[in-house]
Amino acid sequence: MTVLKGFHHIKLPVSDVRKSAEWYGRVLGLGVAIEFVEEGVLRGVAMRDAGQTLMIALREEPDRVRALGGFDPVALGVPTLDALRDWVARLDDLGVSHAGITEGSIGWLVAGLIDPDGIEIRLYTLQQKKEQR
């Protein structure tokens, strides 16, 4: 059988690459791994977490990003409920608005984390609720 193993990366459209890269770096702790420069202009970046387990690409596409405003295309996995509580403390320390921890269908999540273009990023526990109490 042919097997897939997770995601290589997720690509999101943004209106301003530098502004969005700063937000994803400051809020999610991602660092720029690759810059995509076309005709001398920065058009995109690929960003990774410190553990090299996640890559999010941001691509300058101002017309496309308007369609995603208010939508939540990405839920990033957090190992445990305690780790999610640590994320809430980090977001609070940074003064980043969010909806707090709520119960999801199979775990716990933080919604309302809005990037500079209005795209919602969610943090979701990987463990099921019965394992987390």
ABEGO torsion letter per residue (X at the ends): XBBBBEBABBBBBBABAAAAAAAAAAAAGBBBABBBBBGGBBABBBBBBAAGABBBBBBBBAAAAAAABGBBABBBBBABAAAAAAAAAAAAAAGBBBAEBBBBAABBBBBGBBBAAGBBBBBBBABBAAAAX
